[in-house]
Amino acid sequence: MKGFVLITALFLVLLAGPAMALTLKIQSAFPHGDLSMDLLKEFAAAAEKNSNGKIKIKVFADPEIVPMDQLFGATKRGVVDMLQCAGVIWQGIVPAAGVEFGLPMAYRIEGEPDFAKQAAAIRNFFFKEGAMDIMRAEYAKHGLYFLDIHTYGPVPFMLAPKPYRTCADLNGKKIRTDGILHAYFGGVGMQGASISGLETYMALKLGTVDAAEWDVSAVTGLKWNEVAPYWIRGMENNHCIGHILINMKTWEKLGPADKKALEDAGEAYWKASVEGYGRELENVRVLIKEGKLTEVILDEACQAKFKEVAYQLWDQVAKEDETSAKMVQLLKKWKGAK
């Protein structure tokens, strides 16, 4: 009889297993074809594996649940459980998010050409120098938990229909961009335009804009190089940083094991982004060799002008709020800036 009871109990536990499963929704702020969005399948797979199958994450792209500009509020309200995005998109809501993403020239690691080592240095800035603690406290004010970071590789990854080489070439040109990068490009005489990633290909083709910036998936996923075959370089960070944010009520309801599973999945997504964007940069080099993309380096005078504008923006951003000031101070200490 005892054996029968034990077998029955085990059977009931097995039956209860699927009912205990936790299904969460995450939406990217970016469309299919953007590498960071496509890599979310790695995040979902890691969460399921780390939780022994308990946590199931459904992945959505922009704008499958809500449009990009509504995603922050939708996650805060619990319409979606998590979002994947870049802080630069939320700078109007969270000023310090622009610092988190990467102020111009902030994540430019001089003297270190290795992509993975550059990324490791930036991760240390967040997890060992205190940047993550500052930003977690800031997002908590908005009912969101900052899970982890990921890289987008070089940003701004600028493409143009013509080979701009000087700031005179750039003067008066209209560029599709986001957030503080409007001011960055504006500082050398360009005009920023806010256009979604889905609309940019046609905007470049029709001449609505004269240039556009994104990350490397502008070429490898979105194919903007078909209408803008020149990669303009010299003003970009080696990496810029994105995040996964979780509705705070959802996060706080999780048990320690489930939180650990998601934390480990966040780190796995970080590693996938470093590997993925590293591979995409190698693919870009192949396209250059094939003549499908041409690399153009801005002259030294224009690079110097961009750097001057960048550091002016650091000090300007530090005045926006207390958290921005803390992040800029931490960044200057980390960079060794005076």
N, C-alpha and C positions, 0 to 999 in steps of 0.2 A: 504493500500500500504506500509506504514511504517513497519507494522508487517511482510509483505512478505519480505521486504528488510532485516530486522533483522534476520529472519529465514534463509534467503539465506546466509547472512554473517556468521552466526554460522555454517551453513553446510560447507561453504568453509574453515572455521577455522578447523573443524573436519577433512576435507579432507587433509588439509595441515599438520596436526599433524604427520602422519607417515613420510612425506617427510622431516620433521625437525629432525628425529631421527639421532643420531650420533653413528656410528658403529666403534669400535676400536678393534685392535688386540693386544693381549698380548701373548708372548711366555715365558714359563719357560725354564730355562737352564737345567731342570731335566726331567727325563722320567716319563711316567705313572707308578704309584706305589710309587713314592716319595710323601710323605704326603704334603709337601709345594706346589707341583704342583697340586695335587688333590684338595687342599683347595682353589685354585683360583676360583673355581665355587662360593665360598662364596663372594669373592671380586666382581665378575661379578654381582651376584644377588644383592648385596648391592648397587652397582653403579646404576643399573637399578631402584631399589626401591627409592633411594635418589634423582634421577633425574625425578621421576614420569614417568618412562618408556622411557625417551629420550635417555639415554646412553645405548647402547648394546655393551657388550664386548665379543668377541670371544676368547676362551682360547685354546692355543696350547701347546703341550709338546715338549721337545727335542726329535728328531730333525725335527719336522713336518714342519717347515718353513725353518729354517737354523740350522746347527749344533751349539752346545754350544759355540765353540770357535769363531764363527762368529756373535753371538747374540748381543754383545755390538755394533759392527760396524753397524749391520743391523738396530738396534734401532736408532742409531745416524743418519743414512741416511733416516730413515722413512720407511724402508721395513716392519718393525713392529712398532706399536705405543708405545708399552710398553714392558718391560722385567721384569721378576722376577728371581732373582738370589741371590748369596752370593758374597760379595765384594772380598773375597779371590780369586775368579776366575779371577778378573780383576786386580789383584795386579801388573801385568806387565805393565798395562796401567795407572792405578791410584794407586800409591804406598800406599797412605793412606787408600785405601779400605780394606787392610789387617787389619789395626787397627780397622776400623769400624766393620768388621766381628767379630773380637775378637782375639786379640793377645793371645798366650798361657797363661793361668791362669788369663787373664784380667777380664773375667766375671764369676769368681768363687766367689760366695758370701758366705764367711765363716760364720758359725753360723746361717744361715737361711735355714732350710731344705725345706720350702714350695716352690714348683715350681712356683706358680703364683706370690708370693711375690718377689722371685728372679727376675722374668721377669719384674715386676713393677719397681724395682730398676734400671734395665738396661734401661727401657724406659725413666725414669727420667734423666738418664745420657744424653740421646739424646735430649730430648725436654726441659729440665729445666737447664741442665748444659752447653749447647752450642754445643754439638757434631753435632747435626743436621745442625746448621747454617754453621759450618765449612765444612761439607761434601756436603751440597747443593751448596756452592760456588765452591767446587772442581769439582763436576760433571757438573756444568754449563759451565765450560771451555771446556767440551767435547760435548756440545749441548744436555745435558740431565738434566731433573728435577727429583730430589730425592723426591718421594711422601711420602713414609712411610717405616717403618721397620717391620720385623716379626721375630719370633724366630724359630730356628731349634731344640730347646732343647739341651741336652748335646752334645758337640762336642769337641774333636774327640770321636765319638762312635766307639770304636775299637773292631773288631771281629777277631778271629784267630782259626785255626784248632787245636791248642794246647794251654794248659793252661800256658801261660807265666806269671811268677810271679816276676822275677828279671830283672835288666838291663842286666845281663849276658845272660839271656834267649833271650832278644831282640837283643843283639849284632849280627850284620851281617844279620838280617832278613830283607826281602824286604816287604815294606808296600805300598799299594795303598793310595795316599794322594794328597793334593792340596796345592799350594801356600806356605806360610811361614811354614806350617806344615812339609814340606820337611826338613827344617832346624831344626825344633823342634825335630822330630824323629831322624834326623841325629845326633843331639847333644848327643843322648844316644847310638849311634852306629848302628842305623837302616839305610836302604837304601830306599829312596822314589821312587815311580814309579807312573807316570801319566797314569791312566787308567780310561775310562769313567765308569759311573755307570752301563751302560748296559752291559759292558764287564767284570765286576768285579766278578760276580758269577762264571763264567767259569774259570777266572784266579785263584780264590781260589781253585776251584775243581781240577784244573790241577797242582796246586803247582807253578804256574807262580809267585805268590806272597805268602808270608807267613802270611800276615795279611792285613786288609783293614779298613779304617775309613771313616765314613759318618755321618749320624745322626741316630736317632732311627728307621727311616723307612728302614734302611738297614736290619732290622729284620722284622718289621711289614708290609713292602711293598715289598721289594726286596728279602727277604727270604735268605739272605746270611748265616744265622745261620744254614741252612741245610748242608752247606759245611764247615762252620767255627763256631762251636757251643759254643765258649768261648768268653764272653764279658770281655775285659781287661779294668780295671778301675784304676783311681788314677791320671791321667794326664789331665783330661778333664775340660772344662768350664761347668758351670751349664746351660748356654745358649750360643749360638752363633747367630749372627744377619744377616738376609738377607734384601733385599730391593726390592722395585718396582721403576724402573726408567722409565720416560716418555720422548719421543722425545720432545725437548724444543719448536720447532715450533708448534707441536701439542698442547702442554700445553698452549702456549701464545695465541693461537687462541681461546681458551675456554673462555666463559663468566664467571663472578664471581659465578653464581649459579652452573654451570657445574664443575668448579674447586672445589667448596665446596662439591658437590656430590662425586667427586673422593677422596677428602681428607677424608670424612667420611667413604667411602668404604675402604680406606687404613687402617683406625683405626679399622674397623670391621674385616678386614683380620688379623690384629695384634691379636685381641681378639680370632679369630678363630684358629690362630696358637698356642696360649698359651693353649687354651682348647684342641685342637687336639693333640698336642705333650704331654700334660699332660695325656690324655687318653692312648696314645700309650705307655707311660712309665708304666702305670698300666697294660697294656696288656703284656708288657715284663715281669713284675713280675709274671704274670700268667704262661707264658712259662717257667720261672725258676722253679716254683712249679711243673710243669708238666714234668720237666727233659729235655725240648727241648732246653734249653739254660743254661749255667753255668756262674755265675758271679765270676770273679777272680780279687782280689784287689792286685795291685802291692805292694811289700814290701816297708817299710818306706824309705829305702835307695834309691830305684829307684824313688819314689815319690819326694824325696828331690833333686835328680839329675834333674828330669824334671823341677822342680821349678827353679833351678839354671840356666838351659838352657833358660827357659822362660824369666827371667828378663834380661839376657844378650841380648836376641833378642829384647826386648823393646828398649834398648839403641841403638842397631844396627839399628832398623827400624827408630828411631827418626832422624838419620843422613841422611836418604834417600832424603827427601825434606822438604820444609817449612811446608807443610800441615801435613805431618806425625809427625813432631816435635810438632806442635800445638796439635794434637790429643793425642800423648803420654803424653805431659805435662798435658793436661786436665784429662787424664785417671789417672795419678799418683796423681793428686790433689783429684780426686773423690775417689780413693782407699785409700788415706791417705799414699801413698808410699813416702819415703824420696828421 
